Amino acid sequence: MTTPEDTIMAKPPVIVTYSRLREEFNKAGHERLVDAFKAPAPDGFEAAEPPPTDQEAAEAMEQLSKAMKAMEDAEHVPGILAAPDDGFASVLQSVLAKRSAEINKTGPAAAGALEAQFDEHDVLGWARSLLTWFKGLKPHQWQTAPASADVIPNTSRIAVLGDWGSGLYGAPVCASSIQNDAKDYQVLLHLGDVYYSGTNDEIKDRFLGLWPKKPKAISRACNANHEMYTGGYGYFDLILKQFNQPASYFALQNDHWLLTGLDSAYKEWELVNDQVAWLTNLIASAGDRRVVLFSHHQLFSWADKAQTKMQSQLAALLNSKRIFAWYWGHEHRCVIYDEHPAWDILGRCIGHSGYPYFRDKFKEGTVGSMGPQGTSWRTVNPKNMVPGALILEGPNPYIPGHTDEYGPQGYLSLELDGEHLKEIVHLPDSTMIYEKQLI
């Protein structure tokens, strides 16, 4: 079990809260913000050419209003990291966090974080840089994966982290538990999301600087929407390079299993470019190997709005029942689904490794007996072609003062032993709270 002394530490992440932004934007006022969006770029930022027009400044204000609403909806407790699924909001948070750290305008927040302490003048000064950054944003060039899979041993352990890139709360504890595990891991895998928008600094400080050090293990990372909010440059140029990963989708196999990671974020919720054909060819040549998929976005969800694009793209493979299991993140919780009634697939959401998620979602189902550290599992029934599931419940001891308001974090380990597969859900300190022999 990982103790505080064993935990991997990095410099404290800076968080940007909606409550402070709202206060300072209100002080700045609408007209001054519009003028700021049209002003020359401040030192340290490249000016956009041509300068923003009145219409572009108005559009920026509209984007800002939408971003503020997204941040308001995402923030439950001021002083705790909240990162909405909104590109403009995420880039705004990244800019303000970076600038506040650079000019040393931060204050203490929960769990060792720092909170950006900007004022209305900072907001007005940085509005132009935000527009410049966001206006010129284009996605990183696509990289094509090799046609064949990398080989892993027939007996392998795989550590799976999802939505882990906060640098806070249970995230560094999860990393330390994996790093200090006496049993070896052959693969370390991230299902995506580095907050706020996967900038180079955030990738370095909140991801690579904390990634478990297992020199003999293969590391792989799925692309995700927060990384793509800044075009995916930190992900493609830093993570893939350090992981020696050729592309944002990948394949690993042994004599019994084919494990494939997909990029569902380059265009959100879609498998763009050659991925479907690539996956189809891999499975066609896999023989009798069982197939396990990994991605950031979910194939289906018991709680969130249904997204059907990937279901349509992979309809033939799903209907063939060739996919044994699929592990995803994006939703910030841990969900163990029953077998899908049509596709026979085992779906798993492992999106609870680093993002602090508020306990306000579920009232349905029944909660089982209490387990380690106050955790329990809520059993919910099938609905709308989504299987029934177990949903992890409990407190989060890594958010002091708000333990009972946020759900538990953790990670997953998969154990391949020949044709057998076991999955284990761990709390951040490595305590096992769920174990199942899948085959």
Secondary structure, DSSP 8 states (H G I E B T S, - for coil): ---GGGS---S--EE--HHHHHHHHHHH-HHHHHHHHHS---TTS---SS---HHHHHHHHHHHHHHHHHHHHH-SSTTS----S-HHHHHHHHHHHHHHHHTT-EEE-GGG-EEE---HHHHHHHHHHHHHHHHT----------SS-EE--SEEEEEEE-S-BTSSTTHHHHHHHHHH-SS--SEEEE---BTTT--HHHIIIIIITTS---TTSEEEE---HHHHTTTTHHIIIIIHHHHT--SSSEEEE-SSEEEEE---TTTTTS--TTHHHHHHHHHHTSTT-EEEEEESS-S--SSS----HHHHHTHHHHHHT-EEEEEE-SSSSEEEEEE-TTT--EEEEE--SSS--BS-S--SSEE----GGG-EEEEE--BTTB--EEEEE---TTSTT-TTTB----EEEEEEETTEEEEEEE-TTS-EEEEEE--
